């Protein structure tokens, strides 16, 4: 598939700080991969490039699509852990599911750490901290906090940094990003505040505006949706337009199909779940594949 004008502009633009406002289904990952390849073809050393995304699966997919193992693609946690290991870190990282704390308690502690200890200290925090210390364990957020303590000693070697899913960034991760930017680093951040769904665990889509202001970043937009039919895009645009605090953009469907949208209401979650289950069975009986259904 040929690149559209918006994608090509994002790849060619050489501004030092860029934010790519990329709507759902607009080919943002493809654009990032193409931009990295463009740098490599132009002679940039793979070791000068760092790409950060938010899940290991996404990092692995990007690495596979890029086809160059010398470019470091990692999560914030994975990157910080690798840097700490190279400095002699030997503490064991604990799986939160194995800890004697509730999901709610773990979330309170994680949000407190990710906000750089902003707000009120959770009642469970000291008990949680003492438990990990007694077992000589650290959690995933401790990894980033420990790396942040190297702030005055760490010298970043990266000349190009890419950050995907920027709307999921929290305060701690943003501070780490700033720590990685040296006097000649170029940053290409990609995200969509309309797809921000992780505020409950500390993500702050308003960091996008802060990044734009802090670095006087150039704002680009990808608005051509290649995934969904016309009606889905129409209703999505109509719904999200009610959010008055968003960075405004409008998705444009690239597919010709009109599509079909059905809006349903249910009395409770059980009735909703049963409807979905029966609908899936109906679709399978019509010879749809499981992989056709989300």
C-alpha positions in Angstrom: 0.0 0.0 0.0 1.3 3.4 -1.0 1.8 6.1 1.7 -0.7 8.9 1.8 0.4 12.6 1.9 -0.1 12.8 5.7 2.1 9.7 6.3 4.7 10.8 3.8 4.9 14.3 5.5 5.5 12.6 8.9 8.3 10.5 7.5 10.0 13.3 5.7 9.7 16.1 8.3 13.0 16.7 10.1 11.8 18.9 12.9 13.4 18.1 16.2 10.2 17.5 18.2 7.1 16.1 16.6 3.8 14.9 17.8 1.8 12.8 15.4 -1.9 12.8 16.3 -2.9 9.5 14.8 -6.5 8.4 14.8 -7.6 4.7 15.0 -6.8 2.7 11.9 -4.8 5.4 10.3 -1.5 3.4 9.9 0.5 5.0 12.7 2.6 2.0 13.4 3.4 1.6 9.7 4.4 5.3 9.6 6.7 4.9 12.6 8.3 1.8 11.0 8.7 3.6 7.7 10.3 6.6 9.4 12.8 4.4 11.2 13.7 2.6 8.0 14.1 6.0 6.3 16.6 7.0 8.9 18.5 3.7 8.5 18.7 4.0 4.7 20.0 7.6 5.1 22.9 6.2 7.2 21.8 6.7 10.8 23.4 4.1 13.1 20.8 1.7 14.5 22.3 2.1 18.0 21.4 5.8 17.9 17.6 4.9 17.7 15.3 4.0 20.6 11.6 3.1 20.1 9.4 2.8 23.2 5.9 1.3 23.2 3.6 0.2 26.0 3.5 -3.6 25.8 6.0 -6.3 25.1 3.8 -7.7 22.4 3.7 -4.4 20.6 7.5 -4.1 20.9 7.9 -7.5 19.5 5.6 -6.8 16.6 7.4 -3.5 15.8 10.8 -5.3 15.9 9.5 -8.0 13.5 8.1 -5.4 11.1 11.2 -3.4 11.2 13.5 -6.4 10.5 16.5 -4.9 12.3 17.5 -6.3 15.7 20.1 -3.6 16.2 17.4 -0.9 16.8 16.3 -1.1 20.4 12.5 -1.4 20.7 11.2 -1.8 24.3 8.7 -0.8 26.9 9.5 1.9 29.5 9.9 -0.8 32.1 12.0 -3.1 29.9 14.3 -0.2 28.9 14.9 0.9 32.5 15.5 -2.6 33.6 18.1 -3.2 31.0 19.9 0.0 32.0 19.8 -0.9 35.7 21.0 -4.5 35.0 24.1 -3.0 33.1 24.8 -1.2 36.4 24.6 -4.3 38.5 21.0 -4.5 39.6 20.4 -8.0 41.1 17.0 -7.6 42.9 14.2 -9.9 41.8 11.2 -8.4 40.1 7.9 -9.6 41.7 4.8 -10.7 39.8 2.0 -8.5 41.3 -0.4 -11.4 41.0 1.7 -13.4 43.6 1.5 -10.6 46.2 -0.9 -10.8 49.2 -2.7 -7.6 48.3 -5.9 -7.0 46.5 -6.1 -5.6 42.9 -7.5 -2.4 44.3 -4.6 -2.0 46.7 -2.0 -2.7 44.0 -3.7 -0.1 41.8 -3.6 2.5 44.5 0.2 1.9 45.1 1.0 1.9 41.4 -0.9 5.1 40.8 0.9 6.7 43.7 4.3 5.8 42.3 3.4 6.7 38.7 2.3 10.1 39.8 5.7 10.6 41.5 4.0 10.4 44.9 1.6 13.1 44.1 -1.6 13.3 46.1 -2.5 11.5 49.3 -0.4 8.5 50.4 -2.5 5.3 50.2 -3.1 3.6 53.6 -1.6 0.4 52.3 1.5 2.0 50.9 3.9 1.5 53.8 2.7 -2.0 54.5 3.3 -2.8 50.8 6.7 -1.2 50.8 7.8 -3.0 53.9 6.6 -6.4 52.5 8.8 -6.0 49.4 11.8 -4.8 51.3 11.5 -7.8 53.7 11.6 -10.2 50.7 14.3 -8.1 48.8 11.9 -7.6 45.9 11.0 -4.7 43.6 7.9 -4.2 41.4 7.7 -2.9 37.9 7.2 0.7 39.0 10.2 0.5 41.3 12.4 -0.2 38.2 11.4 3.2 36.7 11.8 5.1 40.0 15.3 3.6 40.4 16.3 4.6 36.9 15.0 8.1 37.5 17.4 8.4 40.5 20.2 8.2 37.9 19.0 11.5 36.5 22.1 13.6 37.3 24.5 10.8 36.2 22.9 9.3 33.1 24.0 10.5 29.7 21.7 9.4 26.9 23.3 8.2 23.8 20.1 8.3 21.6 19.8 10.7 18.8 16.3 9.6 17.7 13.6 8.5 20.1 10.2 7.3 19.1 7.3 6.9 21.6 4.2 5.1 20.6 0.8 5.2 22.3 1.8 8.5 23.9 -1.7 9.0 25.4 -1.0 6.2 27.8 2.1 8.0 29.3 2.0 8.8 33.1 4.0 11.4 35.0 6.8 9.0 35.9 7.3 7.9 32.3 7.3 11.5 31.0 10.1 12.4 33.4 12.1 9.4 32.1 11.5 10.5 28.5 12.8 14.0 29.4 15.8 12.3 31.0 16.6 10.5 27.7 16.6 13.7 25.7 20.1 15.2 25.3 21.2 18.4 23.4 20.7 16.9 19.9 18.0 14.2 20.4 15.1 14.2 18.1 11.7 12.9 19.4 8.8 11.6 17.4 5.8 10.9 19.7 2.7 9.3 18.4 -0.7 9.0 20.1 -4.4 9.8 20.2 -6.1 11.2 23.3 -9.4 9.9 21.9 -8.1 6.4 22.6 -7.0 7.1 26.1 -8.6 4.5 28.4 -5.9 4.0 31.1 -6.5 7.0 33.3 -7.6 4.6 36.1 -4.0 3.3 36.3 -2.2 6.7 36.1 -2.1 7.5 32.4 -2.5 11.2 31.7 -3.4 12.2 28.1 -2.9 15.9 29.1 0.8 15.1 29.0 0.5 15.4 25.2 -0.3 19.1 25.6 2.6 19.4 28.0 5.0 17.8 25.5 3.8 20.2 22.8 4.4 23.2 25.1 7.6 22.0 26.8 9.4 21.3 23.5 7.5 23.6 21.1 6.7 20.4 19.1 5.3 20.3 15.6 1.8 18.9 15.5 0.9 16.5 12.6 -2.2 14.5 12.0 -3.2 11.2 10.4 -6.9 11.3 9.7 -7.5 8.7 6.9 -8.9 5.6 8.5 -8.3 2.3 6.6 -9.9 0.0 9.1 -13.6 0.9 9.5 -16.6 1.4 7.3 -18.4 4.8 6.8 -21.1 4.5 9.4 -18.6 3.4 12.2 -16.5 6.5 11.4 -19.5 8.7 11.3 -20.8 7.6 14.7 -17.3 7.6 16.2 -16.7 11.2 15.1 -20.1 12.3 16.4 -19.6 10.7 19.8 -16.1 11.8 20.5 -16.8 15.4 19.4 -18.7 15.8 22.6 -15.4 15.8 24.5 -14.6 19.5 24.5 -11.1 19.1 26.0 -9.7 17.0 23.1 -7.3 18.0 20.4 -9.7 18.3 17.5 -9.5 16.0 14.5 -11.9 14.2 12.2 -11.4 10.7 10.9 -12.2 10.2 7.2 -13.1 6.6 6.1 -11.0 5.2 3.2 -13.3 2.2 2.7 -16.3 2.5 0.5 -18.6 0.2 2.4 -21.5 1.8 4.3 -21.3 -0.6 7.2 -23.8 -1.2 10.0 -24.0 0.1 13.5 -26.5 -1.2 16.1 -26.9 0.5 19.5 -28.3 -1.8 22.3 -29.1 -1.2 26.0 -29.2 -3.9 28.7 -30.6 -4.0 32.2 -27.5 -5.6 33.6 -24.1 -7.1 32.8 -25.4 -10.6 32.8 -28.0 -9.9 30.0 -25.3 -8.0 28.1 -22.9 -10.9 28.3 -25.5 -13.5 27.3 -26.5 -11.4 24.3 -22.8 -11.2 23.2 -22.3 -14.9 23.7 -25.4 -15.8 21.7 -24.4 -13.3 18.9 -21.0 -15.0 18.6 -22.6 -18.4 18.4 -25.0 -17.1 15.7 -22.1 -15.6 13.7 -20.1 -18.9 13.9 -23.2 -20.8 12.7 -23.2 -18.4 9.7 -19.6 -19.7 9.0 -17.8 -16.6 10.3 -14.4 -17.4 11.8 -13.5 -16.7 15.4 -10.7 -14.4 14.0 -13.4 -12.3 12.3 -15.0 -11.4 15.6 -13.7 -8.9 18.2 
